[in-house]
Amino acid sequence: MTSTVPLPAFDPWRPSFVADPYPAYAELRESGRAHWFEPSRQWLIPHFDDARALLADRRLGRTYLHRFSHEEFGRTAPPPEHEPFHTLNDHGMLDLEAPDHTRIRRLVSKAFTPRTVEALVPTIERLAGELVDSFLAAGGGDLIASVAEPLPVAVIAEMLGIPPADRASLRPWSADICGMYELNPGEETARRAVRASLEFSAYLRELIAARRKDPGGDLISALIAAYDEGDRLSEQEMISTCVLLLNAGHEATVNSTGNGWWTLFRHPDQLAALRADPEALLPTAVDELLRYDTPLQLFERWVLDDIEVGGTVIPRGREVALLFGSANRDPARFDRPDTLDLSRADNPHLSFGAGIHYCLGAPLARRELMASFGALLRKAPRLRLVREPEWRPGFVIRGLTELLVEN
């Protein structure tokens, strides 16, 4: 049952594949449930049911260091010069397992509540409206740079209490850190990620110290105050949490906006239906756009104990790559999966993950997407594409370089 994937079918470094990976995903699903991919030394998992089950399977983990040393697990420790990145990354919820993940998520959830998100809705809608107004006053341009990128940065900055004068560094820091999540990142990518990790951590350390002396109504102050069963977040856990909230929320929302509008322009009938009744259709439309072209194409997990997928034994020490983009187009789970249906109600897509690592910021991301799409639909009813966009070279976090439009 073992399948070795030929490069023509799955090649995450080939621009034409990045532009449209879905035919290759269909080949993977048809040819098996687990495929060994030698270039990244991972088992590719293309089916929805398998991906969802493995996300909840405690025999897999985002890390293995809670059970094994690098040597015991058959891995090589990261180079010492990469340590600042790994210190930052390895103390965030996304890359931890129980009991540390459980403790940190419980504490962060006390500060990052549904009420916190709902209280932000007027601010999110105001910021989205202002960005769209400025964009249209300028005669259009790059929708990603002018609307998609500034909105989540501004929202997270408002939540964390980062002063407006300091916000310009957030997007470059986020982009450089997230470069390490691509397949086989190079040394130059690591160097940029290390520098961004050091600079962002130093900035947040000073901001946390200031909030300890003078608490406010921001999320950092709430994280400092979060207390449960005698436990609090350490300073490093707070820093890593803040960076995770920016990186995960920002990258997903930016690319969901750009990918989503590019999808709508290629489906004029669906765009016309959305323009005709945005209030009724937006809630399901946002989730359908997330399913149809998810911004996070792949999610990695380490195999902590032997598992079996479709008759293939995947041994401890290997890594699986759960192909969210493929799972979200699996005909075994979704009716007419390659058809964009903005009214789709039965839509349990995996774009926000599943299991204990399900995205804590999913409600915030949905609110941001509804606000930006809603503002553009209302204020720019004739929005149209100026020229076909190009995709960034990254595959794991997949998005456009720009999206040039006019009204």
C-alpha positions, 0 to 999 in steps of 0.5 A: 500500500506504500506509494512513492509520489512522482515529482510531476504530480506533487512538486511544491517548489514548482510555480505551476503547482503552487498556482493550482495544486488541486489536480495533483491532489486529486491524483494523490487521493485516487492513488492511495491514502499515504504517500512517501515524499522523499524531497521533504521526507514526509508522508503525505495524507490527502484524504479528509477523514484521515487528516481529521482523524490524525489531527485528533490522534494523540499518537502524533504531536506537533513536537516530540520533545515532551517524550523524547530527546532529539537523539532518541527520536532519531533527529538532529538538533537544530543548529545553535545559531537558530536557537532564538527562532526555536525558543520563540516558536517552541513556547507557543501553543501551536507547537506544544503538546499536553500538559504544556499546551493544555495549561497555556491554552487554558490561561490564554483562553481566559484573556482571549475570550469570545466576549473579547472578540465580540467587543472588537467587532465595531473596531474591526468594521470601522478599520475595514471601512476606513481602509476601503475608503482610502483604497477607493479614494486612491483609485484602487491598486493592490488590494492585498497591500492596501486592505488585506494586510493592514486590517489584521495587523491593525486589529492584533495591534489594537488587541495587544495595545501596540502603539500605532507608531510601532506597528510598521515592523509587525508585518515584516517580522511576521513574514520573516518568522513564517518563512521557517514554516515552508518545506526545507527552508534555506539558511537565508530564510533561517537567518531572517527568521532568527533576526526577526525573532530576536527583534520582535521578542525584545520589543515585546519584552519591553512592552510587557514590562511597561504593562506590568507597571501600568496595566490597561485594557489590552490583551497583554495586560490580560495575559499578565493577569491570567491566573488559574490554579496557582499558575501564570504564563511565563514571560517567554510564554506571553511573548510566544503567544503574542507572536503566534496571535500575530503570525497565525491570524495575520497570515491566514487572514491576509491570504484568505482575503487575496485568495478569496477575491481571486476566486470570486473574480473567476466565478462571476455568477457566485460574485453576483449572488454575493453582491445581490445579498451580502448580508445573508450570504457572507457567513457561509461565503467566508467559510466556502472561500476558506474551504475552496482555496485554503491559505494553509495548505499543509500541517505537519505532525510527528509520529510519536508511536507507530500508526497505520493509514490505509494499510501503510504502517508509518513508524515512530520518528517519521513526519506526516504532512496533512494536506488541508488543501486536498482534504477540503476538496475530498469528494468523499466528504464534500458534495461537488468539492471543485464547485464554488458554492457560497451558500454551502451549509454543510462545510466542516473544512479543515482550514482552521485545523481540528483537535486540541490545536484548533485555531483559537483565533478562528472567530476573530479571523471570520469577523475580520474576513466578513468586515473586509469583504462586506466593506468592499461589497458595499463600497465597491460594487463594481470591483474588477480585476486589472490583471491576473495575479501571480502566486508567491513561491511559498506553498505551505502558507499560500498566497498572492504577491498582489491583487490589482483591482479597480472599481 
